[in-house]
């Protein structure tokens, strides 16, 4: 079908792409004129394909369509107009001209919430369900017949951003394609909108329309009003005669604590300023917590900081080096905003968005003088003018560096990633770094850990203070995250952007999560039979095990250390850790930070070394009472044997995987492709839960492969410290050679090599992202884990009934590994059937790699036993004692 696409933004660009995928011809794109010299995304996408792009400033004049515009439009021969969002600006002559007229996307369940602010009103009114409509345009305002609608249940704290990101955007794109396909097939309905439930809500384009009437609304309505205007346009109140916008609202469920009263103009009840933010009360006494405020100067601040002076104020005379930095920062702003800027220029009022914030922060960190400072996206939101942002950077430069206890070591110093880095290269025992002795290193570390557990400060420390230390360590990791991520990239080959987000970011989250558990470990009381005439009281205590050994792998060096050590220490144990021999640097840097955080000597001991010597000694030690291991299944079996022979120490094992990922034909194909690629190629495939084998339904098999190959070709292989790199080097040469051999075996067995399969033609240990299809169940590559960026695709015949699904699941389960799994389908019955029948410790439905610090993680069968993360992980490092009292 010949389609004219009318719209703007990434949404329109995505609709453009998916219509092309379904074979429709885009005869032209109509979008907006360039803003500050920047083209709209849909215009950029169309130009790549040579599709005509029109950027009319206006379609009509004084209510009449411009003849030259109409003639130019008619000459294109469109059979259908597809409008992303509003239709009221397009003349009816254009709307009605094509053979199939025009359809439009609208972000509400029409007929409710007609109008340009419909998303806002869905939340403001507290609707339980939200969604979108695709309707046939008429001369009314969103009143045309309905073609299709999609809906979703709304969370109590839903915001415009969350609803748009999780549903309106991704599902809307798919639905636009579905609608055009229905029209092309002659099956598109035209359902007249009912007047029952119809509403037209005001466009929130004037400040008086989105002011919060705090005096006359109950707390639930206050919450809905704030979240319905978050982030645009921003509900507001007057404080001291100045407008203050309110963001990040949640209902307050506990009694209102003491705090500082803040008078709100024309409101009888004051707001209460507390450490969590600003509490506002509705007229029914229900309180609402607001976490961020937008001031009248455009700056956003934490609500808890209201009334305090800003960080970047009054910085005084600048040095010559500081003048250079300020000029560089100004140049960065001008390149992003594509215009001249002054001290008073506001970043966001000048048109910048969230992606521009990321560009700004990364560009500033790239400056030589700024490489060592801690800078986050939140800093840009808190200092929105050039002057405030510049002053904030100068202040950080002047006050940068850690204070507190230090640990002395010789170490290695190098300049990498535009920063000077120093890291230890020795053993860490009893809060000191030592040279390697080998023979008695493990014994020394174990004895230090035992002393710390039994008689040191750690032994007498209360749980709450223990939690403070874990929080402090997490904060120090946050301050040093760029340094840690750089070390992770250098040591393991991880792409820097992934290292800082996942390797380091999730490590920080893990420490914070388990820090919160420290003072919540508790037993229970149990009723038992009384021994008459006496009575009994039985209760349990949850106690630490003692000295624990931890052995971690090389694929996520810091994250695997954090997953195990944080739970171990939160439970009150002490630890002897052996990080991977080929990537120990971030573990040793963590040791240094633990001293600065204030951990007592002997609590953390780190011994880089070989598995055969150091690892075996830990497994054999009679003083170690628990061992946590992540690595290969063969080594896990040896460890389990050693643990049994030595002292029956407890063991938890996270071992190999060959995780199946099932993609049904009714899946969201765009999401399935994107997530399957992440499932296979994430972290260069060096990922324990990598999707080791994909099962794709036959009717979408070829299309799936075409799209995957297209996306793989876009991946940039290169220096992991380059921010634009997608795919870095494998961890070490032996592993690279194993991957080359693995691919050769696949070819010899008769699998079809679609892409890659060899070392990349460039210096370094780079293996090309690889795709195999036509893989049968008996092949080596169908059974064995590659632990690399190799996508293994097997086909299954189109499903006719439940018996077919169960046969497919049996194929997926036909492996000794059972770590993770995944399924993509729109049919919840199929999804839940797979999740029930699949034999794996984790099953992802319509997602992949979505691990979280609060969710237990671990496998079954020869993928091991025991859990990392979540409350279950604490149980791995605790023992239960039963106490019975007779009285």
C-alpha positions in Angstrom: 0.0 0.0 0.0 1.2 3.5 -0.8 1.4 5.5 2.4 2.0 9.2 3.3 3.4 9.4 6.8 2.6 12.6 8.7 4.2 13.1 12.1 7.3 13.8 14.1 9.6 12.4 16.8 11.1 8.9 17.3 7.5 7.5 17.4 6.9 8.6 13.8 10.4 7.3 12.8 9.6 3.9 14.4 6.3 3.7 12.6 8.0 4.6 9.3 10.5 1.7 9.9 7.9 -0.9 10.7 5.7 0.0 7.8 8.6 -0.6 5.5 9.3 -3.9 7.1 5.8 -5.1 6.3 6.3 -4.2 2.7 4.3 -0.9 2.4 5.6 1.9 0.2 6.2 5.2 1.9 5.6 7.8 -0.8 6.5 10.8 1.4 7.1 11.9 4.9 5.5 15.2 6.2 7.2 16.5 9.3 8.1 19.8 11.0 10.7 22.4 10.0 14.1 22.0 11.5 14.5 23.2 15.1 17.8 25.0 15.7 19.2 23.4 12.6 18.3 19.8 13.8 16.1 17.6 11.7 13.3 15.5 13.2 14.2 11.8 13.4 11.5 10.7 10.9 13.0 13.1 8.3 16.5 11.7 9.0 15.2 8.1 8.5 13.4 9.0 5.3 16.4 10.7 3.8 18.5 7.6 4.2 16.0 5.7 2.1 15.6 8.5 -0.5 11.9 9.1 0.5 10.7 12.6 -0.2 10.5 14.8 2.9 8.2 17.8 3.2 8.5 20.4 6.1 5.7 22.8 5.6 5.6 25.7 7.9 1.8 25.7 7.4 -0.8 23.7 5.5 -3.4 26.5 5.2 -3.8 30.2 5.5 -6.9 31.9 7.0 -8.6 28.6 7.2 -8.1 27.7 3.6 -5.7 25.1 2.4 -2.7 26.4 0.4 -3.3 25.4 -3.2 0.4 24.7 -4.0 0.6 22.5 -0.9 -2.4 20.5 -1.9 -1.3 20.0 -5.5 2.1 18.8 -4.3 0.5 16.4 -1.9 -1.9 15.0 -4.6 0.9 14.3 -7.0 2.4 11.7 -4.6 -0.4 9.2 -5.2 -0.8 8.2 -1.5 -3.6 5.6 -0.9 -3.6 6.2 2.9 -2.4 8.9 5.3 -0.9 7.6 8.5 -0.8 10.2 11.2 1.3 9.8 14.3 -0.7 11.7 16.9 -2.8 14.8 16.3 -4.9 15.3 13.1 -6.4 18.7 13.8 -3.7 20.6 12.0 -4.1 18.8 8.7 -6.7 20.2 6.3 -9.7 17.9 5.6 -9.0 18.1 1.9 -5.7 16.2 2.6 -7.4 13.9 5.2 -10.1 12.8 2.8 -8.2 12.7 -0.5 -6.5 9.2 -0.4 -8.5 6.1 -1.5 -8.5 4.9 2.1 -8.5 8.4 3.7 -6.5 8.8 7.0 -5.9 7.1 10.3 -4.4 8.6 13.4 -2.9 7.4 16.7 -4.3 8.9 19.9 -2.9 8.1 23.4 -6.2 7.4 25.2 -9.0 4.9 25.1 -11.4 7.0 23.0 -14.0 8.4 23.5 -12.6 9.2 26.9 -10.0 12.0 27.1 -10.3 13.6 23.7 -7.8 16.4 23.3 -4.1 17.1 23.2 -3.5 16.4 26.9 -5.2 13.0 27.0 -2.3 11.1 28.6 -2.2 13.6 31.5 -5.9 13.3 32.1 -5.9 9.5 32.1 -3.6 9.7 35.2 -5.1 12.8 36.7 -8.5 11.1 36.7 -7.0 8.0 38.3 -8.2 5.7 35.5 -7.5 2.0 36.3 -6.7 1.3 32.7 -5.0 3.4 30.0 -4.0 2.8 26.4 -4.4 4.2 22.9 -6.8 4.3 20.0 -6.2 4.3 16.2 -9.1 6.0 14.6 -10.3 7.2 11.2 -9.9 11.0 11.0 -13.0 13.1 10.6 -13.7 16.9 10.9 -14.1 16.6 14.6 -11.5 16.5 17.3 -10.5 12.9 17.8 -14.1 11.9 17.2 -13.7 9.7 14.1 -14.6 5.9 14.0 -12.3 3.6 15.9 -10.2 1.1 14.0 -8.5 -0.6 16.9 -7.6 0.0 20.6 -5.1 -1.5 23.0 -5.2 -1.1 26.8 -3.2 -1.9 29.9 -3.7 -1.8 33.7 -2.2 1.3 35.3 0.1 1.2 38.3 -0.8 3.5 41.3 2.4 5.5 40.8 2.3 5.5 37.0 3.7 8.6 35.3 3.5 9.8 31.7 7.0 8.7 31.2 6.5 5.2 32.5 3.2 4.7 30.7 4.6 6.0 27.4 7.9 4.0 27.7 6.4 0.6 28.7 3.2 0.6 26.6 2.1 3.6 24.5 5.3 3.8 22.5 6.2 0.1 21.8 2.7 -1.2 21.5 1.6 1.8 19.6 4.2 1.3 16.9 3.1 -2.4 16.5 -0.6 -1.3 16.4 0.0 1.2 13.7 1.5 -1.5 11.5 -1.4 -3.8 12.4 -3.9 -1.1 11.5 -2.3 -0.5 8.0 -2.2 -4.2 7.4 -5.9 -4.5 8.2 -6.7 -1.7 5.8 -4.6 -3.4 3.1 -6.4 -6.7 3.6 -9.8 -5.0 3.5 -10.6 -6.0 7.1 -10.3 -2.7 9.0 -13.4 -1.9 11.1 -15.0 1.5 11.5 -16.6 1.5 15.0 -18.6 4.7 15.6 -17.5 6.3 18.9 -20.2 6.2 21.6 -21.1 9.3 23.5 -21.3 7.3 26.7 -18.1 7.9 28.6 -17.0 10.6 26.1 -15.0 13.5 27.4 -13.0 16.4 26.1 -10.3 17.5 28.5 -8.6 20.9 28.4 -5.2 21.2 26.9 -2.8 21.9 29.7 -1.0 24.7 27.9 -1.5 27.5 30.4 0.0 27.6 33.9 -3.4 28.3 35.6 -4.7 25.0 34.1 -2.2 22.8 35.8 -1.8 24.6 39.1 -2.4 22.2 42.0 -5.6 23.1 44.0 -4.1 21.7 47.2 -6.7 23.2 49.5 -9.7 21.4 47.9 -8.4 18.0 46.9 -8.0 14.8 48.9 -4.6 13.2 49.1 -5.3 10.6 46.4 -6.3 13.3 43.9 -3.2 15.4 44.8 -1.1 12.4 44.0 -2.9 11.8 40.7 -2.6 15.4 39.7 1.1 15.6 40.4 1.9 12.3 38.6 -0.4 13.2 35.7 1.7 16.3 35.1 5.1 14.7 35.7 7.4 15.8 33.9 5.2 17.9 31.5 3.8 20.4 32.2 4.6 20.0 35.9 1.9 20.6 38.6 2.8 23.6 40.7 2.0 25.6 43.8 3.2 29.1 45.0 5.7 29.2 47.9 6.7 32.7 49.0 5.0 34.2 45.9 7.1 32.0 43.5 5.8 29.0 41.5 7.4 25.7 42.5 6.8 22.6 40.3 6.2 19.2 42.0 7.7 15.9 40.7 8.1 12.3 41.9 4.9 11.8 43.9 3.9 8.8 46.1 1.3 8.4 48.7 2.7 8.5 52.3 1.5 5.4 54.1 2.9 6.0 57.6 2.4 8.7 60.3 3.8 12.1 59.3 7.2 12.6 60.9 8.5 15.8 62.4 10.1 18.2 60.0 10.4 21.8 58.9 7.1 23.5 58.1 6.9 25.2 54.7 4.0 27.6 54.1 2.3 27.2 50.8 0.5 30.3 49.6 -3.3 30.3 50.0 -3.2 26.8 51.6 -4.1 26.4 55.3 -2.0 23.3 55.9 1.8 23.7 55.7 4.0 21.3 53.8 6.6 19.3 55.9 10.2 19.2 54.8 11.8 15.9 55.8 14.9 14.0 54.7 13.0 12.0 52.1 11.4 15.1 50.4 8.4 17.4 50.8 5.1 16.1 52.4 1.9 17.8 51.2 -1.5 17.0 52.8 -4.8 16.8 51.0 -7.9 18.1 52.6 -8.6 14.6 54.0 -5.3 14.5 55.8 -3.7 12.0 53.4 -0.1 13.0 52.8 1.8 12.8 49.5 5.6 12.8 49.3 7.2 14.8 46.5 10.9 14.0 45.9 11.9 16.7 43.4 11.0 20.4 42.9 11.3 22.7 39.9 12.1 26.2 40.8 11.1 29.4 39.0 14.6 29.8 37.5 14.2 26.4 35.7 16.4 24.5 38.1 15.3 21.1 39.5 16.5 20.2 43.0 15.9 17.4 45.4 12.8 18.3 47.4 14.7 17.6 50.7 17.2 20.4 49.7 14.5 23.2 49.4 15.7 26.4 50.9 19.3 25.5 50.9 21.9 27.3 48.9 22.9 25.7 45.6 26.2 23.8 45.3 27.7 25.9 42.5 27.2 29.4 43.9 29.8 32.1 44.6 32.9 30.3 43.4 35.1 33.4 43.3 38.1 34.0 41.0 38.8 31.3 38.4 42.3 30.0 37.8 43.8 29.8 34.3 43.0 26.1 34.1 39.5 26.7 35.4 39.0 29.3 32.7 40.0 26.7 30.1 37.4 24.2 31.5 34.6 26.8 31.5 35.3 27.7 27.8 35.3 24.0 27.0 32.0 23.5 28.8 30.5 26.4 27.0 31.6 24.9 23.7 29.9 21.6 24.6 26.7 23.3 25.4 26.8 25.2 22.1 27.4 22.1 20.1 24.5 20.2 21.7 22.1 23.2 21.6 23.3 24.3 18.2 23.2 27.9 19.2 25.2 30.5 21.0 24.8 30.4 24.8 25.2 32.8 27.7 25.5 32.3 31.4 21.7 32.5 31.8 21.0 30.0 29.1 18.8 27.2 30.4 19.7 23.8 29.0 16.1 22.4 28.9 14.3 25.6 28.0 16.6 25.7 24.9 15.2 22.4 23.7 17.5 19.8 25.2 16.1 16.4 26.1 17.1 13.3 28.0 19.5 12.0 25.3 21.2 15.5 25.3 21.8 15.1 29.0 23.7 11.9 28.4 25.7 13.6 25.6 26.5 16.5 27.9 27.7 14.4 30.9 29.8 12.1 28.8 31.4 15.0 26.9 32.3 16.8 30.1 33.8 13.6 31.6 35.9 13.3 28.4 37.6 16.6 29.2 41.1 15.9 30.6 40.6 18.0 33.7 37.2 16.5 34.5 38.1 12.8 34.0 38.5 12.3 37.8 35.3 13.9 39.1 32.0 12.1 39.9 29.3 13.4 37.5 25.9 12.0 36.9 22.9 12.9 34.7 21.1 14.1 37.8 23.7 17.0 38.0 22.4 18.4 34.7 18.9 18.4 36.0 19.9 20.1 39.2 22.0 22.8 37.5 20.1 23.8 34.4 21.7 27.1 33.4 25.2 27.3 31.9 26.4 29.4 34.9 25.1 26.9 37.5 26.4 23.9 35.6 29.8 25.5 35.1 30.0 26.5 38.8 29.0 23.0 39.8 31.9 21.5 37.8 34.4 23.9 39.2 33.3 23.2 42.7 33.7 19.5 42.1 37.1 20.0 40.6 38.2 22.0 43.7 36.8 19.6 46.3 37.4 16.3 44.5 39.2 13.4 46.2 38.5 11.1 49.1 39.0 11.8 52.8 39.3 9.3 55.6 41.5 6.2 56.1 43.8 5.1 53.4 45.8 1.9 52.7 49.3 2.2 51.5 50.6 0.1 48.5 53.0 0.4 45.6 50.6 -0.8 42.9 50.4 0.2 39.3 49.8 3.7 37.9 48.7 4.3 34.3 46.8 6.8 32.2 43.8 5.3 30.5 40.4 6.6 29.5 41.6 10.2 30.0 42.3 9.6 33.7 45.2 8.6 35.9 44.5 5.3 37.6 46.3 3.6 40.4 45.4 0.1 41.5 46.9 -2.7 43.7 48.7 -5.7 42.4 49.2 -7.7 45.6 47.3 -9.9 48.0 45.0 -8.2 50.4 44.9 -9.7 54.0 43.9 -8.0 57.2 43.5 -4.6 55.5 47.0 -4.6 54.1 48.5 -5.5 50.8 51.3 -8.2 50.7 53.4 -9.8 48.1 52.5 -13.4 47.1 54.0 -16.2 49.1 51.7 -18.9 47.7 52.4 -21.7 50.3 50.7 -20.1 53.3 48.7 -17.2 51.7 45.3 -18.9 52.1 46.1 -20.0 55.7 47.1 -16.4 56.7 43.9 -15.0 55.1 41.7 -17.6 56.7 43.2 -17.0 60.2 42.8 -13.3 59.8 39.1 -13.8 58.8 38.5 -16.2 61.7 40.0 -13.7 64.2 37.9 -10.9 62.8 34.8 -13.1 63.1 35.4 -14.4 66.6 37.2 -11.6 68.5 37.5 -8.5 66.3 35.3 -5.3 66.0 33.2 -7.1 63.4 32.3 -9.7 66.0 30.8 -7.2 68.4 29.4 -4.7 65.8 25.6 -4.4 65.8 23.7 -5.2 62.6 22.7 -1.6 62.0 26.3 -0.4 62.1 27.3 -3.2 59.8 24.8 -2.0 57.3 26.3 1.5 57.5 29.6 0.1 56.4 28.1 -1.6 53.4 26.3 1.6 52.5 29.5 3.6 52.8 31.3 1.1 50.6 28.5 1.5 48.0 28.9 5.3 48.1 32.6 5.0 47.6 32.1 2.8 44.6 29.7 5.4 43.2 32.3 8.1 43.6 34.9 5.9 41.9 32.6 4.3 39.3 34.4 5.8 36.3 37.7 4.4 37.6 36.2 1.0 38.4 34.6 0.8 35.0 37.8 1.7 33.3 39.6 -1.0 35.2 36.8 -3.5 34.3 37.2 -2.6 30.6 41.0 -2.9 30.7 40.9 -6.2 32.6 38.0 -8.1 31.1 37.4 -6.3 27.7 34.0 -5.1 28.7 32.7 -2.2 26.7 33.0 0.9 28.9 29.4 2.0 28.7 28.3 -1.5 29.7 30.9 -1.7 32.4 29.7 1.6 34.0 26.0 0.7 33.8 26.0 -3.0 34.5 29.3 -4.3 35.8 29.7 -1.4 38.2 26.2 0.0 38.4 24.6 -3.3 39.4 27.5 -4.0 41.8 26.7 -0.7 43.6 23.0 -1.6 43.7 23.8 -5.0 45.2 25.8 -3.5 48.1 23.0 -1.0 48.8 20.4 -3.8 48.7 22.1 -6.1 51.1 23.1 -3.1 53.4 19.4 -2.7 53.9 19.0 -6.3 55.0 21.6 -6.2 57.8 19.2 -5.2 60.6 16.3 -7.2 59.3 17.7 -10.7 59.8 15.5 -12.4 62.4 14.2 -15.7 63.6 10.7 -16.8 64.8 8.8 -18.2 67.8 7.4 -21.7 67.5 4.6 -23.2 69.6 5.5 -26.7 70.9 3.9 -29.1 73.3 4.2 -28.0 76.9 5.8 -30.4 79.5 3.2 -30.1 82.2 3.2 -28.7 84.8 5.8 -26.5 83.1 5.6 -24.4 80.0 7.9 -24.0 77.0 9.1 -21.2 74.8 10.9 -22.2 71.5 12.4 -19.6 69.2 15.0 -19.5 66.4 18.0 -17.3 65.7 19.5 -16.7 62.3 23.3 -16.6 62.8 26.3 -16.1 60.5 28.2 -19.2 59.5 31.7 -17.9 60.1 34.6 -17.7 57.6 33.3 -18.1 54.0 35.3 -18.7 50.9 34.2 -17.2 47.6 35.5 -18.0 44.1 34.4 -15.8 41.2 34.7 -16.0 37.4 36.2 -13.6 34.8 33.2 -12.5 32.8 31.7 -10.0 35.4 34.7 -9.5 37.7 33.3 -6.9 40.0 29.6 -7.8 39.8 30.2 -11.5 40.7 32.3 -10.4 43.7 29.5 -8.1 44.8 26.7 -10.6 44.3 28.3 -13.0 46.7 30.3 -10.9 49.1 27.6 -8.3 49.9 25.2 -11.1 51.0 28.0 -12.8 52.9 29.0 -9.7 54.9 25.4 -8.5 55.4 24.8 -11.9 57.2 27.7 -11.1 59.5 30.4 -13.5 58.1 34.0 -12.7 57.1 35.3 -13.7 53.7 38.3 -15.0 51.8 37.8 -14.3 48.1 39.7 -15.6 45.1 38.8 -13.5 42.1 39.5 -14.8 38.5 43.2 -15.1 37.8 42.8 -13.2 34.5 40.7 -10.3 35.9 41.4 -9.4 39.5 41.8 -5.7 39.3 38.4 -4.4 40.4 38.3 -6.9 43.3 41.6 -5.4 44.5 40.4 -1.9 44.1 37.3 -2.9 46.1 39.6 -4.0 48.8 41.2 -0.6 48.9 37.8 1.1 49.1 36.8 -1.2 51.9 39.6 0.2 54.1 38.5 3.8 53.3 34.9 2.8 54.2 36.0 1.7 57.6 35.8 -2.1 57.5 37.7 -3.7 60.3 40.9 -5.7 59.5 40.3 -9.4 58.5 36.7 -9.0 57.4 37.6 -8.9 53.7 40.6 -10.8 52.3 41.4 -11.1 48.6 43.8 -13.6 47.1 44.3 -13.4 43.3 45.8 -16.7 42.0 45.2 -19.8 40.1 42.3 -22.1 40.7 44.5 -25.2 41.1 46.5 -23.7 43.9 44.6 -20.9 45.6 41.1 -22.1 44.8 41.9 -25.6 45.8 43.3 -24.4 49.1 40.1 -22.5 49.9 38.0 -25.6 49.1 40.3 -27.8 51.3 40.5 -25.4 54.3 39.0 -26.9 57.4 38.3 -23.4 58.9 36.2 -22.3 56.0 32.5 -23.3 56.7 30.9 -22.1 53.5 32.0 -21.8 49.9 30.3 -19.9 47.1 31.4 -20.6 43.6 30.5 -19.3 40.1 32.2 -21.0 37.1 32.2 -24.1 35.0 30.3 -27.3 35.8 33.5 -29.6 35.8 35.2 -27.3 38.3 32.0 -27.1 40.4 32.1 -30.9 40.7 35.7 -30.8 42.0 34.9 -28.1 44.5 31.9 -30.0 45.8 34.1 -33.2 46.3 36.8 -31.2 48.1 34.2 -29.5 50.3 32.8 -32.9 51.3 36.2 -34.4 52.1 37.6 -31.4 54.0 34.9 -30.6 56.5 31.5 -31.0 54.9 31.4 -27.2 54.3 28.3 -25.8 52.8 28.4 -25.1 49.1 26.4 -23.0 46.6 27.3 -23.4 43.0 26.3 -21.3 39.9 27.6 -23.2 37.0 27.3 -23.6 33.2 24.3 -22.9 31.1 22.7 -23.6 27.7 19.6 -21.4 28.2 16.8 -21.9 25.7 14.9 -18.9 24.3 11.6 -19.7 22.6 10.1 -17.2 20.1 6.6 -17.8 19.0 5.2 -16.3 15.8 2.7 -14.1 17.8 5.6 -12.4 19.6 6.3 -8.7 19.4 9.0 -9.3 16.7 10.7 -6.0 17.3 11.2 -6.7 21.0 12.1 -10.3 20.3 14.9 -9.4 17.9 16.2 -6.7 20.2 16.1 -8.9 23.3 17.4 -12.0 21.6 20.4 -10.0 20.4 21.0 -8.8 24.0 20.4 -12.3 25.2 23.2 -13.6 23.0 25.7 -10.8 22.4 25.4 -8.9 25.8 28.9 -8.6 27.3 30.4 -10.3 24.2 28.4 -13.4 25.0 30.5 -13.9 28.1 27.3 -14.2 30.2 26.2 -17.1 32.3 22.6 -16.8 31.4 23.2 -16.0 27.7 20.5 -17.4 25.4 22.5 -20.4 24.4 19.9 -21.7 21.9 17.0 -20.0 20.2 13.9 -21.8 19.1 12.1 -19.8 16.4 8.7 -20.7 15.0 8.9 -21.5 11.3 6.5 -18.9 9.9 8.7 -16.0 11.3 12.0 -17.8 11.1 13.3 -16.3 7.9 12.1 -12.8 8.8 13.7 -13.1 12.3 17.1 -14.0 10.8 16.9 -11.2 8.2 16.3 -8.7 11.0 19.0 -10.1 13.3 21.6 -10.0 10.6 20.7 -6.5 9.7 21.1 -5.4 13.4 24.3 -7.3 13.8 25.8 -5.5 10.9 25.3 -2.3 12.7 27.3 -3.4 15.7 30.6 -1.6 16.0 33.6 -3.8 17.0 36.4 -1.9 18.6 38.2 -0.3 21.6 36.0 -1.0 24.6 36.9 2.4 26.0 35.4 4.1 22.9 31.9 5.2 23.9 30.5 4.3 20.5 31.8 0.7 20.6 29.1 -2.1 20.9 31.3 -5.2 20.9 34.7 -5.5 22.6 37.4 -8.2 22.8 37.0 -11.6 24.4 38.5 -11.9 27.8 41.6 -13.9 27.0 43.3 -15.7 24.0 42.4 -19.2 25.1 38.8 -18.3 25.2 39.0 -16.7 21.7 40.6 -19.9 20.3 37.8 -21.9 21.9 35.2 -19.8 20.1 36.9 -20.2 16.8 37.0 -24.0 17.3 33.3 -24.0 18.4 32.3 -22.3 15.2 34.3 -24.7 13.1 32.6 -27.6 14.7 29.2 -26.1 13.9 30.1 -25.8 10.3 31.4 -29.3 10.1 28.2 -30.7 11.6 26.2 -29.0 8.9 24.7 -26.0 10.6 24.4 -23.0 8.4 26.7 -20.1 9.2 24.7 -17.0 8.5 27.2 -14.4 9.7 30.6 -14.2 11.4 32.2 -17.4 12.7 35.8 -16.2 12.9 38.2 -13.8 14.6 37.6 -10.2 13.5 40.3 -8.9 11.0 41.8 -6.4 13.4 44.4 -6.5 16.1 43.2 -7.8 19.4 41.1 -10.7 20.7 38.0 -9.8 18.8 35.5 -12.6 17.7 32.9 -11.5 15.2 29.2 -11.7 16.4 28.1 -15.0 14.9 24.8 -16.5 13.7 24.1 -20.2 13.0 20.8 -21.5 11.8 19.5 -24.9 10.7 20.8 -26.3 14.0 19.4 -29.7 14.8 19.1 -31.2 18.3 21.9 -33.7 17.9 24.6 -31.2 17.0 27.4 -30.3 19.4 26.6 -26.6 19.2 22.9 -27.3 20.2 24.1 -29.0 23.4 27.3 -27.3 24.5 27.8 -23.7 25.8 29.9 -21.4 23.8 30.1 -18.6 26.4 30.7 -16.3 23.5 28.8 -14.1 21.0 27.4 -17.0 19.0 23.6 -17.2 18.2 22.4 -20.7 17.7 19.0 -20.8 16.0 16.8 -23.9 15.7 13.4 -23.9 14.0 10.2 -25.5 15.2 7.0 -26.1 13.2 4.1 -23.8 13.7 2.2 -24.6 16.8 -1.2 -26.2 16.4 -2.0 -27.1 20.0 -0.7 -27.6 23.5 0.8 -31.0 22.6 3.1 -29.2 20.1 4.1 -26.7 22.8 5.0 -29.5 25.3 7.1 -31.3 22.6 8.9 -28.0 22.0 9.5 -27.6 25.8 10.8 -31.1 25.9 13.4 -30.2 23.3 14.4 -27.1 25.3 14.7 -29.2 28.4 16.8 -31.9 26.8 20.0 -30.6 28.4 21.8 -31.1 31.7 21.9 -27.3 32.1 19.1 -25.5 33.7 20.1 -21.9 34.6 17.9 -19.6 32.6 15.3 -19.6 29.8 13.0 -17.2 28.0 9.9 -17.1 25.9 8.4 -14.4 23.7 4.7 -14.5 22.9 1.6 -12.3 23.2 -0.4 -15.3 24.5 -0.2 -15.3 28.3 -1.4 -19.0 28.4 1.5 -20.1 26.3 3.9 -18.0 28.3 2.8 -19.4 31.6 2.8 -22.9 30.3 6.4 -22.5 29.2 7.4 -20.9 32.5 5.8 -23.8 34.4 7.2 -26.7 32.3 10.7 -25.3 31.5 13.4 -26.6 33.8 15.4 -23.5 34.7 16.1 -21.4 37.7 14.9 -18.3 35.8 12.3 -17.8 33.1 12.1 -14.5 31.3 8.8 -13.7 29.6 8.9 -11.1 26.8 12.3 -9.9 28.1 15.8 -11.3 28.7 18.8 -10.6 30.9 16.4 -8.7 33.3 18.1 -9.6 36.6 17.6 -7.5 39.6 19.3 -7.4 43.0 16.1 -8.2 44.8 15.3 -11.3 42.6 16.9 -14.7 43.5 19.3 -16.0 40.8 20.6 -19.6 40.4 20.1 -22.8 38.5 19.0 -26.4 38.6 20.5 -29.7 37.5 24.2 -29.3 36.5 23.8 -25.6 36.4 24.2 -25.8 40.2 22.2 -25.0 43.3 21.8 -22.2 45.8 20.9 -18.6 45.0 22.6 -15.3 44.6 20.7 -12.0 45.1 17.4 -11.4 46.9 16.5 -12.6 50.4 17.3 -16.2 49.3 21.0 -15.2 49.0 21.1 -14.4 52.7 20.0 -17.9 53.5 23.1 -19.2 51.8 25.2 -17.4 54.4 23.1 -18.0 57.5 22.5 -20.9 59.9 19.4 -21.4 62.0 19.7 -22.2 65.7 16.7 -23.4 67.7 16.4 -22.5 71.4 13.9 -24.0 73.8 13.2 -22.6 77.3 11.2 -24.4 79.9 9.7 -22.3 82.7 
